[in-house]
Amino acid sequence: MPTFPPLAPALVPRDSMLSYLPRLAATKGVSTADLCYDMKAACRRVLNFEDEPLAAVAEFWWTIVGAD
């Protein structure tokens, strides 16, 4: 039976938004800017840690991973 890659990379100690977001984008096979666009957030605003885009990233992440 084939194995499939995870829907989202696991968080590791010392992960930050700046390190996790590109890894998440790579898992999806897109650029970080394209991933942010899919989340309806401007990449620049996400990387500036503005509240609204960070909320969009969090919501997107929970739809992929789900609550444990």
Residue pairs with C-beta under 8 A, 6 or more apart in sequence:
5 27
6 27
7 27
7 64
7 65
8 24
8 27
8 61
8 64
8 65
9 20
9 23
9 24
9 27
11 20
17 46
17 47
17 49
17 54
17 57
18 47
21 32
21 35
21 36
21 46
21 57
22 32
24 35
24 61
25 31
25 32
25 34
25 35
28 35
30 38
32 43
33 43
36 42
36 43
36 46
36 53
36 57
37 43
38 60
39 53
39 56
39 57
39 59
39 60
40 56
41 52
41 53
41 56
41 57
42 53
45 52
45 53
46 53
46 54
46 56
46 57
